[in-house]
Amino acid sequence: MSIVIVGTNGLVGQEFIKLVEYDERFKDFIFVGSEKSKGTTINFRGFLNIIKTLDELDWTKNYIFINCADKQQARDIKNNMSSQSIMIDNSSEFRLTDGIPLVVPEINFPKEKHQIYANPNCSTIILDLLLAPLENAYGIRRVVVSTYQAASGAGKIGLEELLVQNSQFANHQELEKSYWNKQYIFNTFVHNTPIQENGYNEEENKIMKETQKIMNKKIPITATCIRVPVLRSHCESVNIELSKETSYDEIISLLEKCHYLEVVDDKETRSFPESVTTNNKTKVHVGHIRKDESLPDGYGWNFWISADQLLRGAAYNAYLILINSYSKSEYMSI
């Protein structure tokens, strides 16, 4: 089946294309974009490929859809795809839908095949890759997470406006605010998604609800999501109360065994995870690990984590779902 990449020119779409360009397991690709990009070309594997729109597809054929666009495209694909087609959906449309798996392949790739696989929120993926080994080893009583999210998590428009504001600020010009509606450069603020009925913003609710679905457990969790003026890679402050007592050395030993994590915790040299050090990397960096002294000794722990939300938190997760939907591999669940 041809792989149809929807949202070819978006930030996540571009990251996914980099991952599959030299993967010889996959041969045939169709590139889909908006009406604005229809008929333009993309260089892929040394050839120019014409970008199409969804309505140009032959819907009687079987495809593997990688939706790197929004919820509307996800609905359109679901409503038109053949019974043998597959969609790996990076939008939020089906994440909490019963019967559709919400997948982080290292944690919970389903044993049976599905027609739709939902890719979680980027901050959720980054968080849950830390939570999963701790839950398996000790059990988790409660999680408090605060995220520090990069501009590129909002897509090209948000990223570009931060860059424009940077130039304008340096030149003492009036700041462009058409997307963020406020100064972003040299500022931090509550995540720009809508505030919902429970008082949390949409991003915070995504993390809380999606984590419980992925972990298949009603883990008590609360989240605060903040925008910070960096280009790429989200960071998260994670406080975890465990069900069993453990030590720093045992936690380090456990995390170092996880191929998808990289422990960066040198207290003498103050070497800890940073936004810039995880750019273009597929691992979640974990560090600044210390006891929560407000809890009984060995039960509470603080972590500081960072990961590239476009790659590890989106495109790479979709890529692993694609691989796992066809073969068992080292990426199967822990």
Secondary structure, 3 states (H helix, E strand, C coil): CEEEEECCCCHHHHHHHHHHCCCCCCCCEEEECCHHHCCCEEEECCEEEECECHHHCCCCCCEEEEECCCHHHHHHHHHHCCCCCEEEECCCCCCCCCCCCECCHHHHCCCCCCCEEECCCHHHHHHHHHHHHHHHHHCEEEEEEEEEECHHHHCHHHHHHHHHHHHHHHCCCCCCCCCCCCCCCCCCEECCCCECCCCCEHHHHHHHHHHHHHHCCCCCEEEEEEECCCCCCEEEEEEEEECCCCCHHHHHHHHHCCCCEEECCECCCCECCCCHHHCCCCCEEEEEEEECCCCCCCCEEEEEEEECCCHHHHHHHHHHHHHHCCCCCCCCCC
